[in-house]
Amino acid sequence: MSGGGDDRLAAIRDRIDRLDLQIQELINQRAAAAKEVAQIKLEEDEDAFFYRPEREAAILKKVQKRNTGPMGDEEMARLFREIMSACLALEQPLNIAYLGPEGTFTQAAALKHFGHSINTDPLGSISDVFREVESGNAHYGVVPVENSTEGVINHTLDMFIRSPLVICGEVSLRIHHHLLSLEADLGEVQRVYSHQQSLAQCRLWLDRNLPNAEQITVGSNAEAARMVREDPGSAAIASEMAAELYKLKGLARNIEDEPDNTTRFLVIGRQKALPSGDDKTSFICATRNVAGGLSALLNPLAQHGISMTRIESRPSRQGNWDYVFFIDIEGHQDDPRVAAALEDMQQAARMLKVLGSYPNAVL
């Protein structure tokens, strides 16, 4: 490289060093401010909540809105999430329960939402996650609720019927499935382990590329990856995190049938989220046993101009052919229009329970 090029590179590197120093100083100033916030909260309430989902969501959306590049919005938000996570850990290290084992997509969702400066606790079932948060052993829990290809996770919906926990956040995670193995090529794969949802999401790929391989359902993709370590001639459908954790080779990447395959996760806790300006409310309800009961139940949403984004029915487990409905609407339960609609629905319903209002997922 010419002398002029070397001089330009040296000047740019010097500028980067000065910028790094400024960034580091500003991050420490932010951390000091976070510790001041913690002190003020503790002076007012020794049992104060330090994590404010509506505040963090609003900050991340501002970060994306004012971003001018060249760094992308999602990557910029991810960097700020980690800064916020580290600062929050100075106030109160969070314990987050999630559907394990280690290396699952649910763990990836927890880290995406809270950042890496948290203590994570992998649990064996969705009900275990609920119990851990209800007992106070975990501040929050993360559980899957629906997939864009395969639909809702019924166990999660059923847990809300009796649980006192509320939804205080959501995470949307783009799901990429990879075929992992110790083998060198596809021709040596005789068995494929994975969770039933992942097998379903990769059905077409498996039919084309491994039509004779036995498909074996296990409790999670991370468990599938662990089993492959001990079973020659097998492969697992799992994530990059699982590949790194269990030291497996990637025989094929992105084998999901739908390129936009996305799973939605819920953050559950004991703390209600305040309005953030871009919120969603979830509730369960049951109709009265009269003609037009469901229509009468839903009419208040239209009358108050509230958009319903999802409705699912589940057996109530209180009698044969008795159902409850899980509904998501736009807006926060403290918004006057939403509050009025919910009050009118309460009058028309046999039962209505608000599960929580929370910020819409940040990219």
C-alpha positions as CSV (number, residue, x, y, z in Angstrom):
1,M,0.0,0.0,0.0
2,S,1.3,3.5,-0.9
3,G,2.5,5.9,1.8
4,G,-0.7,8.0,1.3
5,G,-2.9,5.1,1.9
6,D,-1.0,4.2,5.1
7,D,-1.4,7.7,6.3
8,R,-5.2,7.7,5.7
9,L,-5.6,4.4,7.5
10,A,-3.6,5.6,10.5
11,A,-5.8,8.7,10.7
12,I,-9.0,6.7,10.6
13,R,-7.7,4.3,13.2
14,D,-6.8,7.2,15.4
15,R,-10.3,8.6,15.0
16,I,-11.8,5.1,15.9
17,D,-9.6,5.0,19.1
18,R,-10.9,8.5,20.1
19,L,-14.5,7.4,19.4
20,D,-14.0,4.2,21.4
21,L,-12.8,6.3,24.4
22,Q,-15.9,8.5,24.1
23,I,-18.2,5.6,23.8
24,Q,-16.7,3.9,26.9
25,E,-16.9,7.1,29.0
26,L,-20.5,7.6,28.0
27,I,-21.5,4.0,28.8
28,N,-20.0,4.4,32.3
29,Q,-21.9,7.6,32.7
30,R,-25.1,5.8,31.8
31,A,-24.2,3.0,34.2
32,A,-23.7,5.6,37.0
33,A,-27.0,7.1,36.2
34,A,-28.7,3.7,36.4
35,K,-27.2,3.2,39.9
36,E,-28.6,6.5,41.0
37,V,-32.0,5.4,39.7
38,A,-31.7,2.2,41.8
39,Q,-30.8,4.2,44.9
40,I,-33.9,6.5,44.5
41,K,-36.2,3.6,44.0
42,L,-34.9,1.7,47.0
43,E,-35.3,4.9,49.2
44,E,-39.0,5.0,48.1
45,D,-39.7,1.2,48.2
46,E,-37.4,-1.5,49.3
47,D,-39.4,-4.0,47.2
48,A,-39.3,-1.8,44.1
49,F,-39.2,-3.3,40.6
50,F,-36.1,-2.2,38.6
51,Y,-37.0,-3.7,35.3
52,R,-39.6,-1.6,33.4
53,P,-40.6,-3.3,30.2
54,E,-42.5,-0.3,28.9
55,R,-39.5,2.0,29.5
56,E,-37.0,-0.3,27.8
57,A,-39.3,-0.9,24.8
58,A,-39.8,2.8,24.3
59,I,-36.0,3.4,24.4
60,L,-35.3,0.7,21.8
61,K,-38.0,2.0,19.5
62,K,-36.5,5.5,19.8
63,V,-33.1,4.0,19.0
64,Q,-34.4,2.4,15.8
65,K,-36.4,5.5,14.8
66,R,-33.5,7.9,15.0
67,N,-31.0,5.5,13.5
68,T,-29.4,6.8,10.3
69,G,-27.1,3.9,9.4
70,P,-24.9,2.5,8.1
71,M,-25.7,0.0,10.9
72,G,-29.1,-1.6,10.5
73,D,-32.0,-0.8,12.9
74,E,-32.1,-4.4,14.4
75,E,-28.4,-4.5,15.0
76,M,-28.4,-1.0,16.6
77,A,-31.2,-2.1,18.9
78,R,-29.3,-5.2,19.8
79,L,-26.3,-3.2,20.9
80,F,-28.4,-0.8,23.0
81,R,-30.2,-3.8,24.5
82,E,-26.9,-5.2,25.8
83,I,-25.9,-1.8,27.2
84,M,-29.3,-1.6,29.0
85,S,-28.9,-5.2,30.2
86,A,-25.5,-4.5,31.7
87,C,-26.7,-1.3,33.4
88,L,-29.8,-3.0,34.8
89,A,-27.5,-5.7,36.3
90,L,-25.9,-3.0,38.4
91,E,-29.3,-2.1,39.8
92,Q,-30.6,-5.7,40.2
93,P,-29.4,-8.9,38.5
94,L,-32.4,-10.5,36.9
95,N,-33.2,-14.2,37.3
96,I,-35.0,-15.5,34.1
97,A,-36.6,-18.9,33.9
98,Y,-37.1,-20.3,30.5
99,L,-38.2,-23.6,28.8
100,G,-34.9,-25.5,28.6
101,P,-32.6,-27.2,28.3
102,E,-29.7,-24.9,27.5
103,G,-29.5,-24.1,23.7
104,T,-33.2,-23.9,23.0
105,F,-34.9,-21.1,20.9
106,T,-36.6,-20.0,24.1
107,Q,-33.2,-19.3,25.7
108,A,-32.3,-17.3,22.5
109,A,-35.6,-15.3,23.0
110,A,-34.8,-14.6,26.6
111,L,-31.4,-13.3,25.7
112,K,-32.8,-11.2,22.9
113,H,-35.3,-9.6,25.2
114,F,-33.2,-9.1,28.4
115,G,-29.7,-9.1,27.0
116,H,-26.9,-11.3,28.2
117,S,-26.3,-9.7,31.7
118,I,-28.9,-11.9,33.3
119,N,-29.0,-15.2,35.2
120,T,-30.9,-17.8,33.2
121,D,-32.5,-20.9,34.6
122,P,-33.5,-23.7,32.1
123,L,-36.5,-25.7,33.2
124,G,-38.1,-28.9,31.9
125,S,-41.6,-27.8,31.1
126,I,-43.8,-24.7,30.6
127,S,-45.6,-25.4,33.8
128,D,-42.2,-25.4,35.7
129,V,-41.5,-21.9,34.3
130,F,-44.8,-20.6,35.6
131,R,-44.3,-22.2,39.0
132,E,-40.7,-20.8,39.3
133,V,-42.0,-17.2,38.6
134,E,-45.1,-17.6,40.9
135,S,-42.8,-18.7,43.7
136,G,-40.5,-15.7,43.4
137,N,-37.5,-17.8,42.6
138,A,-37.3,-16.1,39.2
139,H,-38.2,-12.5,38.4
140,Y,-39.6,-13.4,35.0
141,G,-40.2,-16.3,32.7
142,V,-40.1,-16.8,29.0
143,V,-42.3,-19.3,27.2
144,P,-43.3,-20.0,23.6
145,V,-46.9,-19.2,22.7
146,E,-47.3,-19.5,18.9
147,N,-45.4,-20.2,15.7
148,S,-46.3,-18.7,12.3
149,T,-46.3,-22.1,10.6
150,E,-47.6,-24.5,13.2
151,G,-49.9,-22.3,15.3
152,V,-50.4,-21.9,19.0
153,I,-48.7,-23.7,21.9
154,N,-51.7,-25.0,23.7
155,H,-49.9,-25.8,27.0
156,T,-48.9,-22.1,27.4
157,L,-52.5,-20.9,26.8
158,D,-53.9,-23.5,29.3
159,M,-51.5,-22.3,32.0
160,F,-52.9,-18.8,32.0
161,I,-56.4,-20.0,32.9
162,R,-55.4,-20.5,36.5
163,S,-52.1,-18.7,36.9
164,P,-52.0,-15.3,38.7
165,L,-49.0,-14.2,36.5
166,V,-49.4,-11.5,33.9
167,I,-47.8,-11.0,30.5
168,C,-45.4,-8.1,30.6
169,G,-43.6,-8.5,27.3
170,E,-43.3,-10.4,24.0
171,V,-40.5,-11.5,21.8
172,S,-40.7,-12.4,18.1
173,L,-37.8,-14.6,17.0
174,R,-37.1,-15.6,13.4
175,I,-36.5,-19.3,13.6
176,H,-33.8,-20.9,11.4
177,H,-33.5,-24.7,11.7
178,H,-30.2,-26.4,10.9
179,L,-29.4,-30.1,10.4
180,L,-26.6,-30.9,12.9
181,S,-24.6,-34.1,13.2
182,L,-21.2,-35.7,13.8
183,E,-21.4,-37.3,10.4
184,A,-19.7,-35.9,7.3
185,D,-22.6,-36.0,4.8
186,L,-26.4,-36.6,4.5
187,G,-26.0,-40.1,3.2
188,E,-24.8,-41.3,6.6
189,V,-27.9,-40.0,8.5
190,Q,-30.3,-42.7,9.4
191,R,-32.2,-40.9,12.3
192,V,-33.3,-37.4,12.8
193,Y,-34.1,-36.1,16.3
194,S,-36.1,-33.0,17.0
195,H,-39.1,-31.4,18.8
196,Q,-42.3,-32.2,17.0
197,Q,-42.8,-28.6,16.1
198,S,-39.5,-28.4,14.3
199,L,-40.1,-31.7,12.5
200,A,-43.3,-30.2,11.2
201,Q,-41.7,-27.0,10.2
202,C,-39.1,-28.9,8.1
203,R,-41.4,-31.6,6.8
204,L,-40.9,-30.8,3.0
205,W,-37.1,-30.5,3.3
206,L,-36.9,-33.9,5.2
207,D,-39.2,-35.6,2.6
208,R,-36.9,-34.4,-0.2
209,N,-33.5,-34.9,1.3
210,L,-33.9,-37.6,3.9
211,P,-37.0,-39.6,2.9
212,N,-35.7,-42.9,4.5
213,A,-34.5,-41.4,7.7
214,E,-36.5,-42.2,10.9
215,Q,-37.9,-39.1,12.5
216,I,-37.8,-39.3,16.3
217,T,-39.6,-36.7,18.5
218,V,-37.9,-35.5,21.7
219,G,-38.7,-32.8,24.2
220,S,-36.6,-30.0,22.7
221,N,-34.2,-29.3,19.9
222,A,-31.4,-28.9,22.4
223,E,-32.1,-32.3,23.8
224,A,-32.0,-33.6,20.3
225,A,-28.6,-32.1,19.8
226,R,-27.3,-33.7,23.0
227,M,-28.6,-37.1,22.0
228,V,-26.8,-36.9,18.6
229,R,-23.5,-36.6,20.5
230,E,-24.1,-40.2,21.7
231,D,-25.7,-41.8,18.6
232,P,-23.7,-42.4,15.4
233,G,-25.7,-42.1,12.2
234,S,-28.1,-39.6,13.6
235,A,-28.7,-35.9,13.2
236,A,-30.7,-33.2,15.0
237,I,-32.8,-30.3,13.8
238,A,-31.6,-27.4,16.1
239,S,-30.2,-23.9,16.3
240,E,-26.7,-22.5,15.9
241,M,-26.6,-22.1,19.7
242,A,-27.1,-25.8,20.1
243,A,-24.5,-26.6,17.4
244,E,-21.9,-24.5,19.4
245,L,-23.0,-25.9,22.7
246,Y,-22.8,-29.6,21.7
247,K,-20.0,-29.2,19.1
248,L,-21.9,-30.5,16.1
249,K,-21.3,-30.0,12.4
250,G,-23.9,-28.2,10.3
251,L,-24.8,-30.6,7.4
252,A,-27.5,-28.1,6.1
253,R,-28.6,-24.6,7.0
254,N,-32.0,-23.0,7.1
255,I,-34.0,-26.1,6.3
256,E,-37.3,-24.7,7.5
257,D,-40.0,-24.9,4.8
258,E,-41.2,-21.3,5.4
259,P,-38.4,-18.7,5.1
260,D,-40.4,-16.3,7.3
261,N,-40.8,-18.9,10.0
262,T,-41.2,-17.0,13.3
263,T,-42.1,-17.9,16.9
264,R,-43.7,-15.6,19.4
265,F,-42.7,-15.9,23.0
266,L,-44.3,-14.3,26.1
267,V,-42.5,-12.8,29.1
268,I,-44.4,-13.6,32.2
269,G,-44.1,-12.0,35.6
270,R,-45.8,-10.6,38.7
271,Q,-45.4,-7.0,37.6
272,K,-47.9,-5.1,35.3
273,A,-46.4,-3.1,32.5
274,L,-47.4,0.6,32.2
275,P,-48.4,2.1,28.8
276,S,-45.5,2.5,26.4
277,G,-47.4,4.1,23.5
278,D,-47.3,1.0,21.4
279,D,-49.0,-1.8,23.3
280,K,-51.0,-5.0,23.1
281,T,-53.5,-6.4,25.6
282,S,-54.3,-10.1,26.0
283,F,-57.2,-11.6,27.9
284,I,-59.3,-14.8,28.2
285,C,-63.0,-14.9,28.3
286,A,-66.0,-17.2,28.0
287,T,-69.4,-16.5,26.5
288,R,-72.8,-16.9,28.1
289,N,-74.7,-20.0,26.9
290,V,-77.1,-18.0,24.8
291,A,-77.7,-17.6,21.0
292,G,-75.3,-15.0,19.6
293,G,-73.1,-15.1,22.7
294,L,-69.8,-14.8,20.9
295,S,-71.1,-12.0,18.7
296,A,-72.4,-10.1,21.8
297,L,-69.0,-10.6,23.5
298,L,-67.0,-9.2,20.6
299,N,-69.3,-6.3,19.6
300,P,-67.8,-3.9,22.1
301,L,-64.4,-4.1,20.3
302,A,-65.9,-2.9,17.1
303,Q,-68.0,-0.3,18.8
304,H,-65.0,1.3,20.5
305,G,-62.8,1.0,17.4
306,I,-60.4,-1.6,18.9
307,S,-58.6,-3.9,16.5
308,M,-58.4,-7.6,17.5
309,T,-55.2,-9.2,16.3
310,R,-55.7,-12.8,17.5
311,I,-58.4,-15.1,18.8
312,E,-58.0,-18.8,19.8
313,S,-60.4,-21.2,21.5
314,R,-59.5,-23.8,24.1
315,P,-61.5,-26.2,26.2
316,S,-62.1,-24.7,29.7
317,R,-61.6,-28.1,31.4
318,Q,-64.7,-27.2,33.5
319,G,-67.2,-29.2,31.5
320,N,-67.7,-31.0,28.2
321,W,-67.9,-28.7,25.1
322,D,-67.2,-25.6,27.3
323,Y,-64.7,-23.3,25.8
324,V,-62.7,-20.2,26.6
325,F,-61.3,-17.7,24.1
326,F,-57.8,-16.2,24.2
327,I,-57.9,-12.8,22.5
328,D,-55.2,-10.2,21.7
329,I,-56.2,-6.6,20.9
330,E,-54.2,-3.4,20.1
331,G,-53.8,-0.9,22.9
332,H,-53.2,-0.9,26.7
333,Q,-55.9,-1.7,29.2
334,D,-55.4,1.7,30.8
335,D,-56.2,3.4,27.5
336,P,-59.8,4.9,27.9
337,R,-61.1,3.2,24.7
338,V,-59.7,-0.2,25.6
339,A,-60.9,0.1,29.2
340,A,-64.4,1.0,28.0
341,A,-64.4,-1.9,25.6
342,L,-63.2,-4.4,28.3
343,E,-65.9,-3.1,30.7
344,D,-68.6,-3.6,28.1
345,M,-67.3,-7.1,27.3
346,Q,-67.2,-7.9,31.0
347,Q,-71.0,-7.3,31.1
348,A,-71.6,-9.6,28.1
349,A,-69.1,-12.4,29.2
350,R,-69.6,-15.3,31.6
351,M,-66.0,-14.8,32.5
352,L,-63.2,-12.3,31.5
353,K,-59.7,-12.2,32.8
354,V,-57.1,-9.7,31.5
355,L,-53.7,-11.5,31.2
356,G,-51.7,-8.3,30.7
357,S,-51.0,-5.3,28.6
358,Y,-47.4,-5.1,27.3
359,P,-45.3,-3.4,24.6
360,N,-45.4,-4.8,21.1
361,A,-42.2,-6.8,20.3
362,V,-39.2,-4.8,19.2
363,L,-37.5,-6.1,16.1
